[in-house]
Amino acid sequence: MSSSTSEKYGSYYRLIGILADLALLNLCGYLASLFLTASEVRQVSVVQVLFVNFLWFNISQVACLYKDIFLKDAIPTIKQTLSSLLFFALFIGGLVFYVPEFTIYNRLILYTFILFTPLLLVGKIVFLLVRRSHRARLVDYTRVVIVGAGPVGRELKKIMESKSSMGFRVVGFFDDKEDIGDDEVYILGKVQDCIRYVRQHKIKEIYCALPDRAYHKIEQLMRQADKEVIRFKIVPDVKDYFRKNVNVRMLGHFPVISPRAEPLENYGNQVIKRIFDIVFSLFIIVCIMSWLMPIIAVLIRLESKGPVFFKQLRSGKNNQPFYCLKFRSMKVNADAGHRQATKDDRRITRVGAFLRKTSLDELPQFFNVLAGNMSVVGPRPHMLRHTKLYSDLIDEFMVRHFLKPGITGWAQVNGLRGETQEDEAMEARVKADIWYMENWSMFLDLKIIFLTVWQVFAGDESAY
């Protein structure tokens, strides 16, 4: 699909999205009006209805709800939807209370919003699910060229092509060594030909991957791009130091590069996450564990002798050990403190097998969350022996201990849970934990919790 065709489809579906949401808003308003008397409905003017539609349209535009609908990930889409709903409610509420001429009844506004909010969110979730299989074909691609066909430029092209949802399409390379082209690298010309080419072919962005020693070429190319109103991006070669996303901040005129971005280094984010942990844990303990825990306790004691709870020293934040709580799922045995459960493990009781399959054995860890040893979402804590073992075998294994361990995590909802028989399985889990640390948001936590609940009901083959 060409860039122009892709952009046409993007505009087409944006228009459909806008019209569909406006139709849903008016449908909810009509359904809400059925709860009013005829005299109340007659006082609602067409002008007011049009104004409400106009207000929603503008608020959703400011929130960028319909921008890059095929490019945005799920979490930004849901965040922008919630932001639009919040500001829409605030503006309508302000009109109702402070503008006497705005005579729409409070009940009509309230009923409309009660209907519109869940239906809009469900609609966005359905759209996101349907979009998954068609996303790459419908992205509004930005056509770019890369200056420098060396290792950095080639790797940049691979990244852009492997993640088509990022919205880049590499047209080709410019390099003074024209003989280095091959099947994967299409050389369009020398560096001096770049500006003329992008101007003629209406290329939107230039990515410069030349080495530092080509400083004068880079500076000249940047100045020419500015004159032609073409965006110019420099890709520094830092792969020998950092092989992942980095965080760059300025100290005066010096860029300071950190190996990774950590949103939870921000104290405000820490407070938000801790408040959520406390509220969510209290809800689970009061509303679910208060009646479920006695039932599980009786079943555990009826099948085998021993305590109801099992506690084990595990590695916590900053590698500080803590006692992690679980419902006992095994017969009392001497190996429980250091040996992982395996498939068809004879130590696991029948009740324990059910608890482990449904992850109900993890419920007591909500007490750990209240105590501050754990978080609802985070890297799963490991036994001390395993922490020592894998820290010697796997690079960056200890990085996951910058965070509080969690009851569930990004690794777990992606199938990376249970027994780790091979080092590769643990490496994949560590990569997932570090990705979570670098990309944390409250919405990501909510997504992980939703997927965890889904897996509890759907079942997980790796849980035993």
C-alpha positions in Angstrom: 0.0 0.0 0.0 1.4 3.4 -1.0 1.8 6.2 1.5 -0.9 8.3 -0.2 -3.4 5.4 -0.2 -2.6 4.7 3.4 -3.2 8.4 4.3 -6.5 8.3 2.4 -7.7 5.3 4.4 -6.5 6.9 7.6 -8.6 10.0 7.0 -11.6 7.8 5.9 -11.6 5.8 9.1 -11.0 8.9 11.3 -14.1 10.4 9.8 -16.0 7.2 10.4 -14.8 7.2 14.0 -15.9 10.8 14.6 -19.4 10.2 13.1 -19.8 6.9 14.9 -19.1 8.5 18.3 -21.4 11.4 17.6 -24.1 9.0 16.6 -23.6 7.0 19.8 -23.8 10.3 21.8 -27.1 11.2 20.3 -28.5 7.7 20.6 -27.6 7.8 24.3 -29.3 11.2 24.6 -32.4 9.9 22.9 -32.6 6.8 25.2 -32.0 9.1 28.2 -34.9 11.3 27.1 -37.3 8.4 27.4 -37.0 8.7 31.2 -38.2 12.4 31.1 -41.7 13.7 30.8 -43.0 15.1 27.5 -42.9 18.7 28.9 -39.3 18.3 29.9 -38.2 16.9 26.6 -39.9 19.9 24.8 -37.7 22.3 26.6 -34.6 20.8 25.1 -33.9 22.8 21.9 -32.2 21.7 18.7 -29.6 24.4 19.2 -28.6 22.9 22.6 -28.3 19.4 21.1 -26.1 20.7 18.3 -24.0 22.6 20.8 -23.5 19.4 22.9 -22.3 17.6 19.7 -20.1 20.6 18.8 -18.6 20.5 22.4 -17.8 16.7 22.2 -16.3 17.1 18.8 -13.9 19.9 19.9 -13.0 18.2 23.2 -12.2 14.9 21.4 -10.1 16.8 18.9 -8.1 18.6 21.6 -7.5 15.3 23.3 -6.3 13.9 19.9 -8.8 11.0 20.3 -9.0 10.4 16.5 -5.4 11.2 15.6 -3.2 8.3 14.4 -5.9 5.8 15.2 -4.0 3.0 13.6 -0.6 4.0 15.0 -1.5 4.5 18.7 -1.2 1.7 21.1 -4.1 0.5 23.2 -3.2 2.4 26.4 -2.9 5.9 24.9 -6.2 5.3 23.1 -8.0 4.4 26.3 -6.3 7.3 28.1 -7.4 9.8 25.5 -10.9 8.4 25.6 -11.1 8.8 29.4 -9.6 12.3 29.1 -12.3 13.3 26.5 -15.1 12.0 28.7 -13.7 13.8 31.8 -13.4 17.2 30.2 -16.8 16.7 28.4 -18.4 16.0 31.8 -16.7 19.1 33.3 -17.8 21.4 30.5 -21.4 20.2 30.5 -21.6 20.4 34.3 -20.3 23.9 34.2 -22.9 24.9 31.6 -25.7 23.4 33.6 -24.8 25.1 36.8 -23.5 28.5 35.6 -25.3 29.3 32.4 -29.1 29.8 33.1 -29.9 29.7 29.4 -28.6 26.2 29.1 -31.9 24.5 30.2 -31.1 20.8 29.5 -32.3 18.9 32.6 -29.7 17.5 35.0 -31.3 14.1 34.7 -31.0 14.1 31.0 -27.3 14.9 31.2 -26.7 12.4 33.9 -28.5 9.5 32.1 -26.8 10.3 28.8 -23.4 10.3 30.4 -24.1 7.0 32.3 -25.0 5.4 29.0 -22.4 7.1 26.8 -19.4 6.4 29.0 -19.4 2.5 29.1 -20.7 2.2 25.5 -17.9 4.5 24.2 -15.2 2.5 26.1 -16.6 -0.8 25.0 -16.6 0.5 21.4 -13.0 1.6 21.7 -12.0 -1.8 23.1 -13.8 -3.6 20.3 -12.1 -1.3 17.7 -8.7 -2.1 19.3 -9.3 -5.8 19.1 -10.5 -5.7 15.5 -7.6 -3.4 14.6 -4.9 -5.9 15.7 -5.1 -8.0 12.5 -5.3 -5.0 10.1 -3.1 -2.5 11.8 0.0 -2.8 9.7 -2.0 -2.2 6.4 -3.8 0.8 7.6 -1.1 2.9 9.3 -0.4 6.4 7.9 3.2 5.9 6.9 5.8 8.6 7.0 8.2 8.2 4.1 11.8 8.7 5.3 15.4 8.4 4.0 18.4 7.4 5.9 21.8 9.1 5.4 24.6 6.7 6.2 24.4 3.0 5.2 26.7 1.8 7.9 25.8 -0.5 10.8 23.8 2.1 12.6 21.7 3.0 9.4 21.1 -0.6 8.6 20.0 -1.4 12.1 17.7 1.6 12.1 16.1 0.4 8.9 15.5 -3.1 10.4 13.9 -1.6 13.5 11.6 0.6 11.4 10.6 -2.3 9.1 10.1 -4.8 12.0 7.7 -2.4 13.8 5.4 -1.3 11.0 2.9 0.2 13.5 5.5 2.9 14.2 4.4 4.4 10.8 7.8 4.6 9.0 8.6 3.5 5.4 12.3 3.7 4.5 12.6 4.8 0.8 16.4 4.3 0.7 19.8 5.4 1.8 22.3 8.1 0.9 26.0 7.3 1.3 29.2 8.4 -0.4 30.2 4.8 -0.7 27.6 3.8 -3.3 29.1 0.3 -3.8 28.0 -0.8 -0.3 24.4 -1.3 -1.5 22.8 -4.7 -1.5 19.4 -6.4 -1.5 18.6 -4.9 1.9 20.1 -1.5 1.4 19.0 0.5 -1.6 21.5 3.4 -2.3 19.7 6.4 -3.8 22.8 8.5 -4.2 25.6 10.4 -2.4 25.1 12.5 0.7 25.1 15.7 -1.4 22.2 14.4 -3.5 19.9 13.9 -0.4 18.3 17.3 -0.2 17.5 17.5 -3.9 15.9 14.0 -3.8 13.7 14.6 -0.7 12.5 17.9 -2.1 11.6 16.3 -5.5 9.9 13.3 -4.0 8.2 15.1 -1.0 10.0 13.1 1.7 9.0 14.3 5.1 11.9 13.3 7.3 15.7 12.6 7.1 17.4 10.3 9.6 21.1 10.9 9.7 23.2 7.8 10.8 26.6 9.1 9.8 29.5 8.6 12.2 30.7 11.4 14.4 33.8 12.0 12.3 31.5 13.2 9.5 30.5 16.2 11.6 30.9 18.8 8.8 28.7 16.8 6.5 26.0 16.4 9.2 26.1 20.1 10.0 25.8 21.1 6.3 23.0 18.6 5.7 21.1 19.8 8.8 21.3 23.5 7.6 20.0 22.6 4.2 17.1 20.5 5.6 16.1 23.5 7.8 16.0 25.8 4.7 13.8 23.3 2.9 11.5 22.8 5.9 12.3 19.1 6.2 12.6 17.5 9.6 16.1 16.3 10.3 16.9 13.7 12.9 20.3 12.6 14.1 20.8 9.0 15.2 24.0 8.8 17.4 25.9 5.6 17.5 25.6 4.5 21.2 25.0 0.8 20.6 28.3 -0.1 22.1 27.2 1.4 25.4 23.4 0.8 25.4 21.6 -2.0 23.6 18.1 -0.9 24.5 16.0 2.3 24.9 17.9 5.1 26.7 16.7 8.1 28.7 18.3 11.4 27.7 18.1 14.6 29.7 20.0 17.8 29.5 22.3 19.3 32.2 23.0 22.7 30.8 24.1 22.0 27.2 25.3 18.5 28.1 23.1 15.5 27.2 23.2 12.9 30.0 22.2 9.4 28.8 20.8 6.9 31.3 20.7 3.2 30.3 16.9 3.1 30.7 13.9 5.3 31.5 12.2 4.6 34.8 8.9 6.3 35.3 8.7 5.0 38.9 11.8 7.0 39.8 9.3 9.9 39.9 8.0 10.3 43.4 4.6 11.3 42.2 4.3 8.1 40.3 5.4 6.1 43.3 2.6 7.8 45.4 0.0 7.0 42.7 1.1 3.4 42.5 1.2 3.0 46.3 -2.3 4.5 46.8 -3.7 2.1 44.1 -1.9 -0.9 45.8 -3.5 -0.1 49.1 -7.0 0.6 47.7 -7.0 -2.5 45.5 -5.6 -4.8 48.1 -8.2 -3.7 50.7 -10.9 -4.3 48.2 -9.7 -7.8 47.5 -9.2 -8.6 51.1 -12.6 -7.2 52.3 -14.8 -8.3 49.4 -13.2 -11.6 48.3 -10.8 -13.0 50.8 -13.1 -12.3 53.8 -15.4 -15.2 52.7 -13.1 -17.2 50.3 -10.1 -17.5 52.7 -12.0 -19.6 55.4 -13.3 -22.0 52.6 -9.8 -22.5 51.2 -8.3 -22.9 54.6 -10.8 -25.7 55.5 -10.1 -27.5 52.2 -6.4 -27.3 52.7 -6.5 -28.7 56.2 -9.0 -31.5 55.2 -6.7 -32.9 52.5 -3.3 -32.7 54.3 -1.8 -31.8 57.7 0.1 -28.7 58.1 -0.3 -24.9 58.1 -2.8 -23.1 55.9 -0.3 -20.5 54.8 3.2 -21.1 53.3 5.8 -18.4 53.7 9.1 -18.3 52.0 12.0 -15.9 51.9 12.2 -14.1 48.5 14.1 -11.3 46.9 12.4 -7.9 47.2 13.1 -4.4 46.1 16.8 -3.5 46.1 17.4 -7.3 46.7 16.1 -7.1 50.3 14.7 -10.4 51.4 11.1 -10.6 52.7 8.6 -13.4 53.6 6.3 -14.0 50.7 2.9 -15.5 51.7 0.9 -18.1 49.8 -1.8 -20.7 50.5 0.0 -24.0 51.0 -0.5 -26.1 47.9 1.9 -28.9 48.7 2.3 -31.5 51.3 4.7 -30.5 54.0 8.2 -31.3 52.7 11.8 -30.4 53.3 12.4 -29.2 49.7 9.7 -26.6 49.6 12.0 -23.7 50.5 14.4 -24.2 47.6 13.0 -26.4 44.9 10.6 -25.1 42.2 7.3 -26.9 41.5 7.5 -29.0 38.4 4.8 -30.5 36.1 3.1 -33.5 37.7 5.0 -32.7 41.0 3.9 -35.3 43.5 4.2 -32.9 46.4 1.2 -30.8 45.1 -2.1 -31.8 46.6 -5.4 -31.9 44.7 -6.6 -28.7 46.3 -3.2 -27.2 45.7 -3.3 -28.1 42.0 -6.6 -26.2 41.7 -5.2 -23.3 43.6 -2.1 -23.0 41.5 -4.0 -23.5 38.2 -6.3 -20.6 39.1 -3.6 -18.5 40.9 -5.7 -18.5 44.0 -2.7 -19.6 46.0 -1.3 -16.1 45.5 -4.2 -14.3 47.2 -2.4 -14.0 50.7 0.2 -11.8 48.9 -2.3 -9.0 49.1 -1.3 -8.8 52.8 2.3 -8.4 51.5 1.1 -5.5 49.4 -0.5 -3.8 52.3 2.7 -4.3 54.4 4.6 -2.6 51.6 6.8 -5.6 50.6 5.1 -6.1 47.3 3.0 -4.3 44.7 -0.1 -5.6 42.9 1.8 -5.4 39.6 5.6 -5.9 39.3 8.3 -8.5 38.6 7.5 -11.8 40.4 9.8 -12.4 43.4 12.2 -15.3 43.2 13.6 -17.6 45.9 16.9 -16.3 47.3 18.8 -19.3 45.9 17.4 -18.6 42.4 18.3 -15.0 42.6 21.9 -15.8 43.3 22.0 -18.5 40.6 20.5 -16.4 37.8 22.3 -13.2 38.7 25.5 -15.0 37.8 24.1 -16.5 34.6 22.0 -13.7 33.1 23.0 -10.1 32.3 20.7 -7.5 33.8 18.9 -10.0 36.0 19.3 -7.8 39.1 17.9 -4.8 37.3 14.4 -6.1 38.0 15.0 -5.6 41.7 14.8 -1.8 41.2 11.1 -2.3 41.6 8.9 -3.9 44.2 8.0 -7.4 43.3 4.4 -8.0 42.2 1.6 -10.5 42.5 1.3 -10.4 38.8 3.4 -8.8 36.0 4.0 -8.2 32.4 6.0 -11.4 32.1 3.2 -13.5 33.6 0.4 -12.2 31.3 2.7 -12.9 28.3 3.0 -16.6 29.3 6.4 -16.3 31.0 5.5 -17.9 34.3 5.9 -21.1 36.2 8.9 -23.4 36.0 12.0 -22.1 34.2 13.9 -25.2 33.0 16.1 -23.3 30.5 18.1 -20.1 30.9 16.4 -18.7 27.7 13.0 -18.8 29.5 14.4 -16.8 32.4 16.1 -14.3 30.0 12.7 -13.8 28.3 11.1 -13.2 31.7 13.8 -10.7 32.7 13.4 -8.8 29.4 9.7 -8.5 30.0 10.2 -7.3 33.6 12.7 -4.6 32.4 10.3 -3.6 29.6 7.6 -3.1 32.3 10.0 -1.0 34.4 10.9 1.2 31.4 7.3 1.6 30.2 5.3 1.8 33.5 2.0 3.7 33.6 -1.1 3.3 35.7 -3.0 2.2 32.6 -0.4 -0.5 31.9 -1.0 -1.8 35.5 -4.7 -1.9 34.8 -4.2 -3.7 31.5 -2.0 -6.3 33.3 -4.6 -6.8 36.0 -7.4 -7.2 33.4 -5.3 -9.8 31.5 -4.5 -11.6 34.7 -8.2 -12.0 35.6 -8.8 -13.1 32.0 -6.2 -15.8 32.4 -7.6 -17.0 35.7 -10.9 -17.8 33.9 -9.4 -18.9 30.6 -6.7 -21.1 32.3 -2.9 -21.1 31.7 -1.0 -24.2 30.7 2.2 -23.0 32.3 0.5 -22.7 35.8 1.1 -25.9 37.8 
